[in-house]
Amino acid sequence: MFLTPETGLVVLAFLLLVAGVVGSLVPQVPGALLSLAGVFTYWYATGEPGTGLLAALTLIGVLTWVVDFAGGALSARAGGASNATALLAGVVGLVLFFFTGPLVMILGVAATVFVVEFYRQQDARKGAKAALVTTAGMLASSVAQALLTGSILLAMVGVALL
């Protein structure tokens, strides 16, 4: 059996979609972008999904990418950190994302939030609370990303089967 170019692209698309789900759980792997690459590869090869679903899946992929990069900053804010601390946590997370491993990134963001909030409020409990909520939020962000990229994969399986 020979692999046609269309079949090869469909296989590649589903490999990218699965890699997107896995990548959403692995720090430093752009799960959302891999999922979007899978959707657009499949669309290029087959013309499916239609425009409406393609737009919806693209929106979900972009939302997933935003969750990936904004998770630390948003959770810092939810934990009681100031806007400046949340912004700084987001910058630290982004820098550490590219230069360190996942553990150092999470610890770096949590330490940044704790130190800045402790300095700002002169209260170790409030600083620790903000750092703890930030860390939990970053981990919850990974779960949200997995659910979103998983929904993209399931939608594309449905498109392929119909």
VEXKOLNU-858257 format. One line per field, with one value per atom (N, C-alpha, C, CB): residue number from 1; residue in one letter; chain; atom name; x, y, z. Coordinates in nm, 3 decimals, padded with zeros to 5 digits, m for minus. Glycine has a CB too. Layout:
<pts>
resi: c(NUM,...)
resn: c(A,...)
chain: c(A,...)
name: c(CA,...)
X: c(X,...)
Y: c(Y,...)
Z: c(Z,...)
</pts>
This chain:
<pts>
resi: c(1,1,1,1,2,2,2,2,3,3,3,3,4,4,4,4,5,5,5,5,6,6,6,6,7,7,7,7,8,8,8,8,9,9,9,9,10,10,10,10,11,11,11,11,12,12,12,12,13,13,13,13,14,14,14,14,15,15,15,15,16,16,16,16,17,17,17,17,18,18,18,18,19,19,19,19,20,20,20,20,21,21,21,21,22,22,22,22,23,23,23,23,24,24,24,24,25,25,25,25,26,26,26,26,27,27,27,27,28,28,28,28,29,29,29,29,30,30,30,30,31,31,31,31,32,32,32,32,33,33,33,33,34,34,34,34,35,35,35,35,36,36,36,36,37,37,37,37,38,38,38,38,39,39,39,39,40,40,40,40,41,41,41,41,42,42,42,42,43,43,43,43,44,44,44,44,45,45,45,45,46,46,46,46,47,47,47,47,48,48,48,48,49,49,49,49,50,50,50,50,51,51,51,51,52,52,52,52,53,53,53,53,54,54,54,54,55,55,55,55,56,56,56,56,57,57,57,57,58,58,58,58,59,59,59,59,60,60,60,60,61,61,61,61,62,62,62,62,63,63,63,63,64,64,64,64,65,65,65,65,66,66,66,66,67,67,67,67,68,68,68,68,69,69,69,69,70,70,70,70,71,71,71,71,72,72,72,72,73,73,73,73,74,74,74,74,75,75,75,75,76,76,76,76,77,77,77,77,78,78,78,78,79,79,79,79,80,80,80,80,81,81,81,81,82,82,82,82,83,83,83,83,84,84,84,84,85,85,85,85,86,86,86,86,87,87,87,87,88,88,88,88,89,89,89,89,90,90,90,90,91,91,91,91,92,92,92,92,93,93,93,93,94,94,94,94,95,95,95,95,96,96,96,96,97,97,97,97,98,98,98,98,99,99,99,99,100,100,100,100,101,101,101,101,102,102,102,102,103,103,103,103,104,104,104,104,105,105,105,105,106,106,106,106,107,107,107,107,108,108,108,108,109,109,109,109,110,110,110,110,111,111,111,111,112,112,112,112,113,113,113,113,114,114,114,114,115,115,115,115,116,116,116,116,117,117,117,117,118,118,118,118,119,119,119,119,120,120,120,120,121,121,121,121,122,122,122,122,123,123,123,123,124,124,124,124,125,125,125,125,126,126,126,126,127,127,127,127,128,128,128,128,129,129,129,129,130,130,130,130,131,131,131,131,132,132,132,132,133,133,133,133,134,134,134,134,135,135,135,135,136,136,136,136,137,137,137,137,138,138,138,138,139,139,139,139,140,140,140,140,141,141,141,141,142,142,142,142,143,143,143,143,144,144,144,144,145,145,145,145,146,146,146,146,147,147,147,147,148,148,148,148,149,149,149,149,150,150,150,150,151,151,151,151,152,152,152,152,153,153,153,153,154,154,154,154,155,155,155,155,156,156,156,156,157,157,157,157,158,158,158,158,159,159,159,159,160,160,160,160,161,161,161,161,162,162,162,162)
resn: c(M,M,M,M,F,F,F,F,L,L,L,L,T,T,T,T,P,P,P,P,E,E,E,E,T,T,T,T,G,G,G,G,L,L,L,L,V,V,V,V,V,V,V,V,L,L,L,L,A,A,A,A,F,F,F,F,L,L,L,L,L,L,L,L,L,L,L,L,V,V,V,V,A,A,A,A,G,G,G,G,V,V,V,V,V,V,V,V,G,G,G,G,S,S,S,S,L,L,L,L,V,V,V,V,P,P,P,P,Q,Q,Q,Q,V,V,V,V,P,P,P,P,G,G,G,G,A,A,A,A,L,L,L,L,L,L,L,L,S,S,S,S,L,L,L,L,A,A,A,A,G,G,G,G,V,V,V,V,F,F,F,F,T,T,T,T,Y,Y,Y,Y,W,W,W,W,Y,Y,Y,Y,A,A,A,A,T,T,T,T,G,G,G,G,E,E,E,E,P,P,P,P,G,G,G,G,T,T,T,T,G,G,G,G,L,L,L,L,L,L,L,L,A,A,A,A,A,A,A,A,L,L,L,L,T,T,T,T,L,L,L,L,I,I,I,I,G,G,G,G,V,V,V,V,L,L,L,L,T,T,T,T,W,W,W,W,V,V,V,V,V,V,V,V,D,D,D,D,F,F,F,F,A,A,A,A,G,G,G,G,G,G,G,G,A,A,A,A,L,L,L,L,S,S,S,S,A,A,A,A,R,R,R,R,A,A,A,A,G,G,G,G,G,G,G,G,A,A,A,A,S,S,S,S,N,N,N,N,A,A,A,A,T,T,T,T,A,A,A,A,L,L,L,L,L,L,L,L,A,A,A,A,G,G,G,G,V,V,V,V,V,V,V,V,G,G,G,G,L,L,L,L,V,V,V,V,L,L,L,L,F,F,F,F,F,F,F,F,F,F,F,F,T,T,T,T,G,G,G,G,P,P,P,P,L,L,L,L,V,V,V,V,M,M,M,M,I,I,I,I,L,L,L,L,G,G,G,G,V,V,V,V,A,A,A,A,A,A,A,A,T,T,T,T,V,V,V,V,F,F,F,F,V,V,V,V,V,V,V,V,E,E,E,E,F,F,F,F,Y,Y,Y,Y,R,R,R,R,Q,Q,Q,Q,Q,Q,Q,Q,D,D,D,D,A,A,A,A,R,R,R,R,K,K,K,K,G,G,G,G,A,A,A,A,K,K,K,K,A,A,A,A,A,A,A,A,L,L,L,L,V,V,V,V,T,T,T,T,T,T,T,T,A,A,A,A,G,G,G,G,M,M,M,M,L,L,L,L,A,A,A,A,S,S,S,S,S,S,S,S,V,V,V,V,A,A,A,A,Q,Q,Q,Q,A,A,A,A,L,L,L,L,L,L,L,L,T,T,T,T,G,G,G,G,S,S,S,S,I,I,I,I,L,L,L,L,L,L,L,L,A,A,A,A,M,M,M,M,V,V,V,V,G,G,G,G,V,V,V,V,A,A,A,A,L,L,L,L,L,L,L,L)
chain: c(A,A,A,A,A,A,A,A,A,A,A,A,A,A,A,A,A,A,A,A,A,A,A,A,A,A,A,A,A,A,A,A,A,A,A,A,A,A,A,A,A,A,A,A,A,A,A,A,A,A,A,A,A,A,A,A,A,A,A,A,A,A,A,A,A,A,A,A,A,A,A,A,A,A,A,A,A,A,A,A,A,A,A,A,A,A,A,A,A,A,A,A,A,A,A,A,A,A,A,A,A,A,A,A,A,A,A,A,A,A,A,A,A,A,A,A,A,A,A,A,A,A,A,A,A,A,A,A,A,A,A,A,A,A,A,A,A,A,A,A,A,A,A,A,A,A,A,A,A,A,A,A,A,A,A,A,A,A,A,A,A,A,A,A,A,A,A,A,A,A,A,A,A,A,A,A,A,A,A,A,A,A,A,A,A,A,A,A,A,A,A,A,A,A,A,A,A,A,A,A,A,A,A,A,A,A,A,A,A,A,A,A,A,A,A,A,A,A,A,A,A,A,A,A,A,A,A,A,A,A,A,A,A,A,A,A,A,A,A,A,A,A,A,A,A,A,A,A,A,A,A,A,A,A,A,A,A,A,A,A,A,A,A,A,A,A,A,A,A,A,A,A,A,A,A,A,A,A,A,A,A,A,A,A,A,A,A,A,A,A,A,A,A,A,A,A,A,A,A,A,A,A,A,A,A,A,A,A,A,A,A,A,A,A,A,A,A,A,A,A,A,A,A,A,A,A,A,A,A,A,A,A,A,A,A,A,A,A,A,A,A,A,A,A,A,A,A,A,A,A,A,A,A,A,A,A,A,A,A,A,A,A,A,A,A,A,A,A,A,A,A,A,A,A,A,A,A,A,A,A,A,A,A,A,A,A,A,A,A,A,A,A,A,A,A,A,A,A,A,A,A,A,A,A,A,A,A,A,A,A,A,A,A,A,A,A,A,A,A,A,A,A,A,A,A,A,A,A,A,A,A,A,A,A,A,A,A,A,A,A,A,A,A,A,A,A,A,A,A,A,A,A,A,A,A,A,A,A,A,A,A,A,A,A,A,A,A,A,A,A,A,A,A,A,A,A,A,A,A,A,A,A,A,A,A,A,A,A,A,A,A,A,A,A,A,A,A,A,A,A,A,A,A,A,A,A,A,A,A,A,A,A,A,A,A,A,A,A,A,A,A,A,A,A,A,A,A,A,A,A,A,A,A,A,A,A,A,A,A,A,A,A,A,A,A,A,A,A,A,A,A,A,A,A,A,A,A,A,A,A,A,A,A,A,A,A,A,A,A,A,A,A,A,A,A,A,A,A,A,A,A,A,A,A,A,A,A,A,A,A,A,A,A,A,A,A,A,A,A,A,A,A,A,A,A,A,A,A,A,A,A,A,A,A,A,A,A,A,A,A,A,A,A,A,A,A,A,A,A,A,A,A,A,A,A,A,A,A,A,A,A,A,A,A,A,A,A,A)
name: c(N,CA,C,CB,N,CA,C,CB,N,CA,C,CB,N,CA,C,CB,N,CA,C,CB,N,CA,C,CB,N,CA,C,CB,N,CA,C,CB,N,CA,C,CB,N,CA,C,CB,N,CA,C,CB,N,CA,C,CB,N,CA,C,CB,N,CA,C,CB,N,CA,C,CB,N,CA,C,CB,N,CA,C,CB,N,CA,C,CB,N,CA,C,CB,N,CA,C,CB,N,CA,C,CB,N,CA,C,CB,N,CA,C,CB,N,CA,C,CB,N,CA,C,CB,N,CA,C,CB,N,CA,C,CB,N,CA,C,CB,N,CA,C,CB,N,CA,C,CB,N,CA,C,CB,N,CA,C,CB,N,CA,C,CB,N,CA,C,CB,N,CA,C,CB,N,CA,C,CB,N,CA,C,CB,N,CA,C,CB,N,CA,C,CB,N,CA,C,CB,N,CA,C,CB,N,CA,C,CB,N,CA,C,CB,N,CA,C,CB,N,CA,C,CB,N,CA,C,CB,N,CA,C,CB,N,CA,C,CB,N,CA,C,CB,N,CA,C,CB,N,CA,C,CB,N,CA,C,CB,N,CA,C,CB,N,CA,C,CB,N,CA,C,CB,N,CA,C,CB,N,CA,C,CB,N,CA,C,CB,N,CA,C,CB,N,CA,C,CB,N,CA,C,CB,N,CA,C,CB,N,CA,C,CB,N,CA,C,CB,N,CA,C,CB,N,CA,C,CB,N,CA,C,CB,N,CA,C,CB,N,CA,C,CB,N,CA,C,CB,N,CA,C,CB,N,CA,C,CB,N,CA,C,CB,N,CA,C,CB,N,CA,C,CB,N,CA,C,CB,N,CA,C,CB,N,CA,C,CB,N,CA,C,CB,N,CA,C,CB,N,CA,C,CB,N,CA,C,CB,N,CA,C,CB,N,CA,C,CB,N,CA,C,CB,N,CA,C,CB,N,CA,C,CB,N,CA,C,CB,N,CA,C,CB,N,CA,C,CB,N,CA,C,CB,N,CA,C,CB,N,CA,C,CB,N,CA,C,CB,N,CA,C,CB,N,CA,C,CB,N,CA,C,CB,N,CA,C,CB,N,CA,C,CB,N,CA,C,CB,N,CA,C,CB,N,CA,C,CB,N,CA,C,CB,N,CA,C,CB,N,CA,C,CB,N,CA,C,CB,N,CA,C,CB,N,CA,C,CB,N,CA,C,CB,N,CA,C,CB,N,CA,C,CB,N,CA,C,CB,N,CA,C,CB,N,CA,C,CB,N,CA,C,CB,N,CA,C,CB,N,CA,C,CB,N,CA,C,CB,N,CA,C,CB,N,CA,C,CB,N,CA,C,CB,N,CA,C,CB,N,CA,C,CB,N,CA,C,CB,N,CA,C,CB,N,CA,C,CB,N,CA,C,CB,N,CA,C,CB,N,CA,C,CB,N,CA,C,CB,N,CA,C,CB,N,CA,C,CB,N,CA,C,CB,N,CA,C,CB,N,CA,C,CB,N,CA,C,CB,N,CA,C,CB,N,CA,C,CB,N,CA,C,CB,N,CA,C,CB,N,CA,C,CB,N,CA,C,CB,N,CA,C,CB,N,CA,C,CB,N,CA,C,CB,N,CA,C,CB,N,CA,C,CB,N,CA,C,CB,N,CA,C,CB,N,CA,C,CB,N,CA,C,CB,N,CA,C,CB,N,CA,C,CB,N,CA,C,CB,N,CA,C,CB,N,CA,C,CB,N,CA,C,CB,N,CA,C,CB,N,CA,C,CB,N,CA,C,CB,N,CA,C,CB,N,CA,C,CB)
X: c(00.084,00.000,00.089,m00.096,00.060,00.138,00.069,00.162,00.149,00.099,00.087,00.193,m00.034,m00.053,m00.016,m00.200,00.012,00.043,m00.070,00.070,m00.195,m00.307,m00.309,m00.440,m00.293,m00.293,m00.177,m00.285,m00.063,00.053,00.028,00.175,m00.038,m00.070,m00.174,m00.120,m00.270,m00.370,m00.303,m00.481,m00.213,m00.139,m00.058,m00.045,00.012,00.090,00.000,00.163,m00.118,m00.211,m00.248,m00.338,m00.279,m00.318,m00.199,m00.384,m00.081,00.038,00.058,00.164,00.037,00.048,m00.060,00.039,m00.181,m00.290,m00.263,m00.422,m00.214,m00.179,m00.061,m00.146,00.038,00.152,00.107,00.257,00.002,m00.052,m00.107,m00.160,m00.178,m00.232,m00.117,m00.329,m00.023,00.092,00.171,00.183,00.193,00.269,00.205,00.291,00.074,00.006,00.037,m00.145,00.080,00.116,00.265,00.071,00.343,00.489,00.533,00.559,00.588,00.635,00.738,00.695,00.740,00.831,00.797,00.971,00.681,00.633,00.504,00.610,00.500,00.383,00.264,00.420,00.192,00.081,m00.026,00.018,m00.062,m00.166,m00.123,m00.200,00.000,00.049,00.059,00.185,00.097,00.100,m00.041,00.165,m00.137,m00.277,m00.326,m00.368,m00.297,m00.337,m00.270,m00.306,m00.144,m00.073,m00.142,00.076,m00.188,m00.260,m00.391,m00.285,m00.466,m00.595,m00.573,m00.666,m00.478,m00.456,m00.393,m00.369,m00.313,m00.259,m00.372,m00.153,m00.462,m00.576,m00.664,m00.659,m00.690,m00.772,m00.707,m00.791,m00.576,m00.504,m00.516,m00.355,m00.506,m00.508,m00.648,m00.454,m00.751,m00.885,m00.991,m00.931,m00.964,m01.066,m01.164,m01.141,m01.146,m01.231,m01.147,m01.294,m01.201,m01.340,m01.384,m01.362,m01.513,m01.568,m01.524,m01.719,m01.557,m01.512,m01.551,m01.567,m01.674,m01.720,m01.643,m01.867,m01.629,m01.556,m01.407,m01.575,m01.353,m01.212,m01.189,m01.171,m01.279,m01.266,m01.279,m01.373,m01.373,m01.392,m01.270,m01.518,m01.215,m01.097,m00.975,m01.066,m00.967,m00.858,m00.871,m00.858,m00.991,m01.015,m00.979,m01.163,m01.017,m00.983,m00.831,m01.049,m00.764,m00.618,m00.550,m00.568,m00.599,m00.542,m00.569,m00.600,m00.689,m00.722,m00.629,m00.869,m00.602,m00.512,m00.372,m00.507,m00.326,m00.193,m00.188,m00.158,m00.295,m00.301,m00.298,m00.427,m00.375,m00.376,m00.235,m00.475,m00.163,m00.027,00.063,00.030,00.057,00.148,00.098,00.175,m00.033,m00.086,m00.121,m00.208,m00.112,m00.155,m00.087,m00.128,00.044,00.117,00.077,00.264,00.069,00.036,m00.108,00.054,m00.201,m00.341,m00.359,m00.432,m00.291,m00.305,m00.238,m00.246,m00.130,m00.068,m00.167,00.062,m00.235,m00.335,m00.450,m00.390,m00.493,m00.601,m00.560,m00.644,m00.431,m00.382,m00.361,m00.254,m00.397,m00.385,m00.264,m00.382,m00.187,m00.070,m00.115,00.027,m00.032,m00.063,m00.051,00.030,m00.103,m00.089,00.057,m00.162,00.138,00.281,00.348,00.350,00.312,00.368,00.324,00.325,00.196,00.146,00.218,m00.005,00.239,00.311,00.455,00.310,00.520,00.658,00.664,00.715,00.566,00.562,00.547,00.445,00.465,00.449,00.578,00.341,00.650,00.778,00.881,00.832,00.891,00.984,00.950,00.982,00.822,00.780,00.817,00.632,00.797,00.829,00.978,00.780,01.059,01.205,01.252,01.277,01.205,01.247,01.195,01.198,01.081,01.025,01.126,00.895,01.197,01.290,01.429,01.302,01.466,01.604,01.621,01.664,01.513,01.527,01.425,01.509,01.426,01.329,01.201,01.387,01.101,00.970,00.973,00.871,01.049,01.053,01.111,01.135,01.219,01.281,01.186,01.416,01.115,01.020,00.912,00.955,00.852,00.747,00.802,00.683,00.918,00.978,01.019,01.100,01.069,01.110,00.993,01.178,00.882,00.762,00.711,00.651,00.703,00.655,00.746,00.646,00.877,00.971,00.958,01.116,00.942,00.925,00.801,00.914,00.690,00.566,00.584,00.449,00.643,00.662,00.748,00.725,00.863,00.956,00.894,01.087,00.833,00.776,00.659,00.729,00.573,00.458,00.501,00.357,00.602,00.654,00.711,00.762,00.786,00.843,00.732,00.939,00.633,00.525,00.436,00.440,00.400,00.303,00.367,00.203,00.495,00.564,00.489,00.578,00.438,00.361,00.395,00.207,00.466,00.509,00.390,00.604,00.285,00.168,00.100,00.066,00.085,00.022,00.111,m00.006,00.242,00.335,00.332,00.477,00.326,00.320,00.188,00.338,00.079,m00.051,m00.050,m00.164,m00.001,00.005,00.093,00.058,00.206,00.296,00.231,00.428,00.161,00.095,m00.017,00.039,m00.100,m00.208,m00.151,m00.301,m00.041,00.023,00.069,00.143,00.133,00.181,00.065,00.264,m00.039,m00.157,m00.221,m00.260,m00.225,m00.283,m00.204,m00.292,m00.072,00.011,m00.013,00.161,m00.027,m00.055,m00.195,m00.040,m00.291,m00.428,m00.430,m00.524,m00.342,m00.331,m00.294,m00.227,m00.206,m00.168,m00.287,m00.054,m00.368,m00.487,m00.585,m00.557,m00.604,m00.694,m00.644,m00.708,m00.514,m00.457,m00.479,m00.308,m00.462,m00.483,m00.629,m00.445,m00.722,m00.863,m00.895,m00.951,m00.839,m00.866,m00.804,m00.813,m00.678,m00.616,m00.682,m00.463,m00.726,m00.799,m00.931,m00.824,m00.998,m01.123,m01.099,m01.195,m00.988,m00.953,m00.930,m00.827,m00.855,m00.830,m00.961,m00.736,m01.048,m01.176,m01.262,m01.253,m01.263,m01.340,m01.285,m01.337,m01.153,m01.094,m01.115,m00.945,m01.118,m01.153,m01.296,m01.139,m01.384,m01.523,m01.531,m01.606,m01.453,m01.452,m01.404,m01.361,m01.298,m01.241,m01.336,m01.109,m01.414,m01.504,m01.633,m01.535,m01.670,m01.797,m01.779,m01.856)
Y: c(m00.116,00.000,00.124,m00.001,00.217,00.338,00.453,00.373,00.539,00.654,00.771,00.690,00.820,00.935,01.062,00.941,01.170,01.296,01.338,01.407,01.321,01.359,01.273,01.344,01.143,01.053,01.085,00.906,01.114,01.150,01.276,01.170,01.375,01.498,01.475,01.604,01.386,01.354,01.285,01.263,01.194,01.127,01.230,01.015,01.317,01.423,01.511,01.508,01.546,01.630,01.566,01.656,01.436,01.371,01.351,01.236,01.333,01.328,01.464,01.291,01.571,01.705,01.729,01.812,01.683,01.699,01.624,01.652,01.502,01.425,01.490,01.278,01.536,01.605,01.732,01.639,01.795,01.914,01.884,01.976,01.774,01.735,01.702,01.614,01.622,01.586,01.711,01.483,01.797,01.919,02.016,01.988,02.009,02.098,02.058,02.096,01.937,01.889,01.898,01.746,01.920,01.925,02.071,01.834,02.128,02.266,02.279,02.314,02.394,02.430,02.363,02.395,02.299,02.244,02.320,02.086,02.381,02.464,02.380,02.562,02.323,02.234,02.299,02.185,02.422,02.490,02.510,02.625,02.549,02.573,02.443,02.643,02.334,02.204,02.161,02.097,02.185,02.151,02.231,02.177,02.360,02.443,02.400,02.589,02.362,02.312,02.186,02.283,02.099,01.979,02.011,01.891,02.106,02.146,02.201,02.252,02.290,02.353,02.258,02.476,02.163,02.062,01.974,01.975,01.934,01.853,01.932,01.806,02.056,02.143,02.158,02.281,02.177,02.192,02.064,02.225,01.949,01.821,01.782,01.712,01.819,01.766,01.873,01.682,01.997,02.100,02.100,02.083,02.012,02.004,02.039,01.861,02.092,02.124,02.248,02.147,02.273,02.391,02.519,02.383,02.629,02.760,02.788,02.870,02.758,02.786,02.708,02.756,02.578,02.496,02.530,02.347,02.560,02.599,02.726,02.623,02.822,02.945,02.916,03.048,02.830,02.797,02.725,02.709,02.629,02.557,02.650,02.439,02.743,02.840,02.928,02.928,02.970,03.051,02.972,03.096,02.846,02.762,02.747,02.622,02.730,02.718,02.845,02.684,02.960,03.087,03.107,03.205,03.073,03.081,02.992,03.041,02.873,02.781,02.841,02.646,02.903,02.965,03.079,03.016,03.158,03.268,03.212,03.354,03.106,03.042,02.996,02.921,02.944,02.896,03.009,02.835,03.123,03.231,03.321,03.315,03.329,03.421,03.352,03.490,03.220,03.146,03.192,03.001,03.210,03.253,03.391,03.249,03.483,03.621,03.632,03.715,03.563,03.569,03.504,03.500,03.393,03.328,03.409,03.188,03.480,03.568,03.676,03.633,03.732,03.836,03.779,03.896,03.657,03.593,03.564,03.464,03.544,03.515,03.638,03.441,03.755,03.876,03.960,03.842,03.919,03.997,04.123,03.913,04.224,04.348,04.327,04.463,04.422,04.415,04.414,04.532,04.495,04.501,04.366,04.612,04.302,04.170,04.068,04.125,04.072,03.978,03.997,03.995,04.122,04.150,04.100,04.300,04.127,04.081,03.928,04.136,03.862,03.716,03.663,03.665,03.729,03.689,03.702,03.771,03.810,03.831,03.728,03.974,03.705,03.605,03.467,03.603,03.432,03.303,03.289,03.284,03.394,03.391,03.373,03.519,03.448,03.437,03.298,03.546,03.252,03.121,03.009,03.098,03.030,02.933,02.899,02.988,03.000,02.978,02.933,03.104,02.954,02.928,02.820,03.053,02.771,02.671,02.560,02.735,02.468,02.361,02.403,02.236,02.315,02.350,02.374,02.242,02.295,02.311,02.447,02.198,02.485,02.615,02.728,02.630,02.712,02.815,02.836,02.777,02.727,02.736,02.794,02.598,02.743,02.794,02.940,02.709,02.977,03.116,03.212,03.129,03.173,03.259,03.267,03.204,03.153,03.153,03.237,03.009,03.224,03.302,03.451,03.256,03.484,03.625,03.684,03.638,03.612,03.660,03.676,03.564,03.575,03.583,03.703,03.454,03.718,03.825,03.963,03.813,03.982,04.113,04.144,04.119,04.047,04.071,04.086,03.957,04.013,04.031,04.172,03.924,04.215,04.350,04.456,04.372,04.435,04.533,04.541,04.498,04.427,04.424,04.404,04.314,04.369,04.340,04.234,04.468,04.133,04.025,03.894,04.055,03.807,03.680,03.591,03.607,03.594,03.509,03.550,03.517,03.678,03.724,03.694,03.876,03.709,03.675,03.526,03.716,03.444,03.298,03.257,03.225,03.320,03.288,03.321,03.366,03.438,03.477,03.381,03.621,03.339,03.247,03.109,03.234,03.063,02.932,02.932,02.895,03.035,03.042,03.053,03.163,03.125,03.137,03.000,03.234,02.924,02.791,02.699,02.729,02.701,02.618,02.660,02.628,02.789,02.839,02.797,02.988,02.795,02.752,02.604,02.776,02.523,02.381,02.362,02.304,02.440,02.432,02.477,02.518,02.568,02.614,02.498,02.726,02.411,02.294,02.201,02.217,02.183,02.099,02.162,02.079,02.294,02.362,02.349,02.512,02.361,02.346,02.205,02.379,02.106,01.967,01.946,01.868,02.001,01.988,02.059,02.044,02.177,02.251,02.183,02.394,02.141,02.073,01.937,02.056,01.872,01.746,01.766,01.683,01.878,01.906,01.932,02.026,01.994,02.015,01.880,02.105,01.793,01.659,01.583,01.578,01.583,01.512,01.568,01.518,01.700,01.760,01.715,01.913,01.708,01.666,01.518,01.698,01.436,01.294,01.285,01.213,01.365,01.369,01.412,01.463,01.511,01.557,01.445,01.682,01.375,01.269,01.150,01.221,01.122,01.008,01.036,00.964,01.161,01.196,01.215,01.319)
Z: c(00.000,00.000,00.000,00.121,m00.090,m00.102,m00.030,m00.248,00.024,00.097,00.000,00.217,m00.019,m00.107,m00.031,m00.160,m00.103,m00.033,00.062,m00.134,00.019,00.105,00.232,00.029,00.216,00.331,00.425,00.285,00.368,00.450,00.530,00.362,00.470,00.543,00.652,00.446,00.626,00.727,00.846,00.668,00.818,00.927,01.004,00.871,00.933,00.998,01.084,00.892,01.032,01.106,01.240,01.023,01.238,01.364,01.457,01.334,01.402,01.488,01.557,01.404,01.483,01.542,01.648,01.434,01.621,01.717,01.847,01.657,01.837,01.957,02.029,01.920,01.952,02.012,02.083,01.904,02.032,02.098,02.236,02.013,02.248,02.381,02.475,02.369,02.428,02.512,02.547,02.440,02.447,02.469,02.566,02.340,02.579,02.674,02.818,02.650,02.838,02.973,03.001,02.990,02.896,02.910,02.895,02.804,03.001,02.989,02.877,03.123,02.817,02.709,02.577,02.748,02.568,02.441,02.407,02.449,02.289,02.255,02.210,02.145,02.305,02.274,02.187,02.400,02.219,02.142,01.997,02.205,01.978,01.841,01.762,01.845,01.829,01.761,01.721,01.852,01.811,01.779,01.659,01.900,01.659,01.546,01.417,01.574,01.426,01.307,01.255,01.339,01.346,01.305,01.237,01.424,01.293,01.235,01.094,01.324,01.080,00.949,00.848,00.965,00.894,00.804,00.750,00.875,00.838,00.796,00.700,00.918,00.731,00.646,00.508,00.711,00.505,00.378,00.295,00.404,00.360,00.289,00.242,00.378,00.319,00.289,00.261,00.403,00.298,00.286,00.401,00.157,00.495,00.614,00.736,00.629,00.839,00.865,00.787,01.014,00.790,00.724,00.793,00.720,00.733,00.781,00.926,00.692,00.963,01.100,01.205,01.113,01.182,01.278,01.278,01.247,01.160,01.152,01.235,01.003,01.224,01.302,01.452,01.259,01.490,01.632,01.688,01.650,01.613,01.660,01.669,01.566,01.575,01.579,01.703,01.451,01.734,01.853,01.980,01.858,01.986,02.101,02.112,02.088,01.998,01.999,02.048,01.860,02.004,02.048,02.197,01.966,02.242,02.385,02.467,02.408,02.417,02.486,02.496,02.413,02.390,02.388,02.489,02.246,02.498,02.595,02.737,02.572,02.762,02.894,02.931,02.897,02.833,02.856,02.906,02.727,02.840,02.875,02.988,02.755,03.006,03.106,03.238,03.052,03.243,03.362,03.490,03.344,03.487,03.606,03.653,03.581,03.559,03.596,03.648,03.475,03.582,03.627,03.763,03.524,03.786,03.916,04.027,03.912,03.993,04.093,04.136,04.037,04.039,04.068,04.152,03.937,04.117,04.193,04.336,04.124,04.359,04.493,04.579,04.485,04.526,04.605,04.571,04.748,04.473,04.435,04.360,04.348,04.364,04.293,04.142,04.340,04.067,03.921,03.880,03.855,03.948,03.916,03.943,03.997,04.054,04.086,03.982,04.227,03.945,03.845,03.712,03.825,03.673,03.549,03.558,03.518,03.670,03.690,03.689,03.822,03.753,03.753,03.611,03.841,03.531,03.392,03.313,03.326,03.334,03.265,03.309,03.291,03.441,03.493,03.438,03.648,03.437,03.382,03.236,03.399,03.159,03.016,02.994,02.947,03.068,03.054,03.096,03.138,03.211,03.259,03.169,03.402,03.106,03.012,02.903,02.948,02.855,02.745,02.788,02.665,02.915,02.956,03.063,03.004,03.120,03.226,03.207,03.366,03.298,03.297,03.367,03.363,03.363,03.419,03.569,03.389,03.642,03.788,03.825,03.852,03.759,03.788,03.750,03.712,03.641,03.600,03.707,03.464,03.754,03.855,03.985,03.880,04.027,04.151,04.137,04.189,04.020,03.997,04.004,03.862,03.944,03.949,04.093,03.854,04.162,04.300,04.389,04.355,04.373,04.454,04.424,04.428,04.298,04.260,04.326,04.107,04.319,04.380,04.531,04.350,04.594,04.740,04.778,04.792,04.714,04.751,04.729,04.671,04.613,04.582,04.676,04.435,04.700,04.789,04.934,04.777,04.975,05.112,05.127,05.144,05.030,05.034,05.033,04.915,04.948,04.931,05.055,04.809,05.113,05.223,05.361,05.199,05.363,05.489,05.569,05.573,05.496,05.559,05.487,05.553,05.559,05.499,05.464,05.594,05.545,05.516,05.386,05.631,05.364,05.240,05.120,05.248,05.138,05.031,04.998,05.068,05.103,05.083,05.019,05.217,05.060,05.001,04.852,05.072,04.817,04.676,04.596,04.663,04.654,04.585,04.569,04.661,04.673,04.667,04.563,04.805,04.563,04.466,04.324,04.496,04.309,04.178,04.129,04.185,04.215,04.177,04.142,04.292,04.224,04.194,04.063,04.308,04.038,03.914,03.792,03.919,03.804,03.692,03.662,03.723,03.766,03.745,03.687,03.877,03.735,03.681,03.535,03.764,03.501,03.362,03.270,03.351,03.317,03.237,03.215,03.306,03.318,03.305,03.205,03.444,03.216,03.122,02.979,03.160,02.961,02.827,02.773,02.830,02.858,02.814,02.773,02.926,02.849,02.815,02.683,02.928,02.664,02.541,02.418,02.554,02.430,02.314,02.292,02.336,02.399,02.385,02.312,02.521,02.339,02.269,02.121,02.333,02.089,01.948,01.880,01.934,01.948,01.893,01.872,01.986,01.971,01.958,01.845,02.089,01.831,01.722,01.587,01.731,01.576,01.448,01.422,01.445,01.525,01.506,01.453,01.641,01.511,01.462,01.317,01.548,01.279,01.138,01.048,01.121,01.091,01.007,00.993,01.066,01.097,01.092,01.017,01.230,01.007,00.940,00.794,00.999)
</pts>
